[in-house]
């Protein structure tokens, strides 16, 4: 009997290990380490990846075996563009880009097919006259979860007390539905706008956060909503119950017509993180449905603390993912992310370098499509910097905002001069959430897979056995392209390549 059980355990382990499969693309001699890229996704039967190096703009077209079929030069682009974002559909994608000509910044969109060939001509979405040379983007593009609406916005902050937010709404076919100019009162010197969202009904929402001083935690918070068809913004103050918030996030719940606001909180402006603050706003009643505060207990703090003390266990955590369930509940994951260097004993990411995930203090950097190119932090400020990514905390909430369970996935990552190879990617397979990240084993970086069930049970899956030596995964830049498929960027002998992982 014992032999039968042992045999079944071995067979199940073997099947799980074999289910995980990695296919690599051949390193392209044109793609050096410094190449900027974005994984667009699976379009038709191809995988499209955008690449940019020294004003050379191309899209590589791969088949499902990661063999490059074509390298398409984007001839319709001007010599220099300010930025590029992509939105993928099953059989085509949009490329959104900006460029400046003389004193005008153009916000453009081009529709590309599954072979990265342009369909029709680029569309001018909007223009802005400026009196300087723009190095950062003026416009940001967002979309609804069902991708039926595409939103474009820009913010004019010349008047410190009153910002003008221009919103332009398009449908899936890039037909303009409306353009509105919205006035937003900004009475505080350290007020800022953040977390712009677009729901499935075409309504814009975003947050106005109020700080006492620069780098303070948020003392007041407002949810701003603009309904489709109106130029009026409703300014709704959220009762923080005397809590100071940090890393505030906004998530649209399209299933239940709600907005979910969540943040770590402390009891004072510069105090230690005490727990999680959550507010659920109901669109039907246009009011707060529920507000909850979860204080972390000592057991959770001990599991999450990493190199910190129990009191400071969550001081380095940033919210990475919010996943909404149809029943009104939601799941939140957060990661410990910080840096150390010779210039100081301790540097918190969002104080010295800006948030590692580009959550905007500077809303011109706002992008829902990724975390920025992987080399933008390389060798920051010319001083020795060590980047650290440690434990992942996962929290599950019910529809009333009460916590159902919490758990911690343990990891300890660090790298010098760059943060490209630390952090994690999340793959939602429906039955589980897979957290994929590099782990050091016998002086070798191996891609690890830890999954968590809907009940909060953690499974440490077998280490991927068919990983080829010499490929360094940039795990946090992976992109899920199917129910059990994800594309990762890799470095091989200082050349950029990509890998498809099947779970």
Secondary structure, 3 states (H helix, E strand, C coil): CHHHHHHHHHHHHHHHHHHCEEEECCCCCCCECCCEEEEEEEECCEEEEEEEECCEEEEEEECCCCCEEEEEECCCCCCCCCEEEEEECCCCEEEEEEEEECCEEEEEEEEECCCCCEEEEEEEEEEEECCCCCCCCCEEEEECCCCCEEEEEEEECCCCCEEEEEEEEEECCCCEEEEEEEEEECCCCCCEEEEEEECCCCCEEEEEEEECCCCCCEEEEEEEEECCCCCCCEEEEECCCCCEEEEEEEEEECCCCEEEEEEEEECCCCCCCCEEEEEEEECCCCEEEEEEEEECCHHHHHHHCCCCCCCCCCCCEEEEEEEECCCCCEEEEEEEEEEEECCEEEECHHHHCCCCCCCCCCHHHCCCCCCCCCCCCCCHHHCCEEEEEEEEEEEEECCCCCEEEEEEECCCEEEECCCCCCCEEEEECCCEEEEEEEEEECCEEEEEEEEEECCCCEEECCCCCCCCCCEEEEEEEEEEEECCEEEEEEEECCEEEEEEEEC
